[in-house]
């Protein structure tokens, strides 16, 4: 059965790009979409996707509020989330809030690639199921993180760090 992924961002063209790339990926994911935080939380609760990709900055509830609400709701608390954040140099306050949501104030690792894309992987025992990925990112980077998170959480229930 195809894995189901929620993609939530107020940038409709970015949502479409992620949807197209995820549905055409080797594993052909089924993609649900939302364009604001309130809709994202509703889809999480109603559809319980296998993974969510949520923008940190959206109208209504922002992505950070969605993550925090999801983490206190036992029915959806274990859904892995990739939180899309602005590049650190663009909006440091949003990046800091996203990091706190991702790691619960614990330790984090930063990885980057040649495109200037960096991911902040949570290694904290507080919330290891949230991974921050800074914008802009390549479709291949997103697909790689999605595959790794789904593979890691498909059969085990332990914290981990992405090796990127």
C-alpha positions in Angstrom: 0.0 0.0 0.0 1.2 3.5 -0.8 2.4 5.7 2.0 0.3 8.8 2.6 2.0 12.2 3.0 0.4 15.5 4.1 2.0 18.5 2.4 1.0 21.8 4.0 2.2 25.2 2.8 0.5 28.5 1.9 2.6 28.7 -1.2 0.4 26.8 -3.7 3.1 26.4 -6.3 5.5 24.9 -3.8 2.7 22.5 -2.6 2.1 21.5 -6.2 5.9 21.0 -6.8 6.1 18.7 -3.8 3.0 16.9 -4.7 4.2 16.2 -8.3 7.6 15.0 -7.1 6.3 12.8 -4.3 3.7 11.1 -6.5 6.3 10.5 -9.2 9.0 9.3 -6.8 10.2 5.7 -7.0 7.8 4.8 -4.2 4.9 6.8 -5.5 3.5 8.4 -2.4 -0.2 9.4 -2.1 -0.2 13.1 -1.2 -2.8 15.1 0.8 -2.6 18.9 0.7 -3.4 21.8 3.0 -2.8 25.5 2.5 -2.9 26.8 6.1 -2.2 25.5 9.6 -5.8 24.9 10.6 -6.4 22.8 7.6 -3.1 20.9 8.2 -4.1 20.0 11.7 -7.6 18.9 10.5 -6.0 16.6 7.9 -3.6 15.2 10.4 -6.4 14.4 12.8 -8.9 13.0 10.2 -6.6 11.2 7.8 -3.6 10.3 10.0 -1.0 10.3 7.2 2.3 8.3 7.5 4.3 11.6 7.4 3.7 15.3 7.2 5.6 18.1 5.5 4.6 21.3 7.1 5.7 24.9 6.5 6.7 26.8 9.6 5.1 30.0 8.4 1.5 29.8 7.4 -1.8 31.7 8.0 -4.1 30.6 10.8 -2.1 28.3 13.0 1.5 28.4 11.9 3.5 25.2 11.3 5.1 25.4 14.8 1.6 25.6 16.4 0.5 22.7 14.3 3.5 20.6 15.4 3.0 21.5 19.1 -0.8 20.6 18.8 0.0 17.3 17.1 2.5 16.4 19.8 -0.1 16.6 22.6 -2.7 14.7 20.6 -2.1 11.0 21.3 -3.8 9.9 18.1 -1.3 11.8 15.9 1.7 12.4 18.2 3.9 9.8 16.5 3.4 11.0 13.0 6.9 12.0 11.7 7.0 15.6 10.5 9.4 17.5 8.2 9.1 21.2 9.2 10.0 23.6 6.3 11.8 26.7 7.7 13.1 29.8 6.0 16.9 29.9 5.6 18.5 30.9 8.9 19.9 34.1 7.6 16.5 35.3 6.4 14.4 35.1 9.5 16.3 34.0 12.6 13.3 34.3 15.0 11.2 31.9 12.9 14.2 29.5 12.5 14.7 29.6 16.3 11.1 28.8 17.0 11.2 26.0 14.5 14.3 24.5 16.1 12.6 24.6 19.5 9.6 22.8 18.1 11.9 20.3 16.4 14.1 19.6 19.2 12.3 20.6 22.4 15.3 22.6 23.4 17.6 19.6 23.1 20.8 19.1 21.1 20.6 19.3 17.2 22.8 18.6 14.3 23.1 20.7 11.2 23.8 19.2 7.8 24.1 20.9 4.5 24.7 20.3 0.8 26.1 22.1 -2.2 22.8 23.9 -2.9 23.1 25.8 0.4 20.2 23.7 1.8 20.6 22.6 5.4 18.6 20.3 7.4 18.4 20.4 11.2 17.9 16.9 12.5 16.5 16.4 15.9 18.6 14.2 18.1 16.7 15.2 21.3 14.9 12.6 23.3 12.1 15.1 23.5 10.9 15.0 19.9 13.0 13.0 17.5 10.2 12.6 15.0 10.4 16.2 13.7 13.1 17.2 11.2 13.6 20.8 10.1 14.5 21.4 6.4 15.4 24.9 5.3 13.9 26.5 2.2 14.8 26.5 -0.6 15.4 22.8 -1.1 15.7 20.5 -4.1 13.0 17.9 -4.8 15.6 15.2 -4.4 16.5 16.5 -0.9 12.9 16.4 0.2 12.3 12.9 -1.3 15.5 11.6 0.4 14.4 12.9 3.8 10.9 11.6 3.3 12.2 8.1 2.4 14.6 8.1 5.4 12.0 9.1 7.9 9.4 6.6 6.6 11.9 3.8 6.5 13.1 4.6 10.1 9.7 4.7 11.6 8.0 2.0 9.7 9.2 -0.8 12.0 10.6 0.8 15.1 9.6 3.2 17.8 13.0 4.7 18.8 14.6 8.1 18.4 17.2 8.6 15.7 19.2 11.2 13.8 19.2 11.5 10.0 22.6 11.1 8.5 22.6 13.7 5.7 
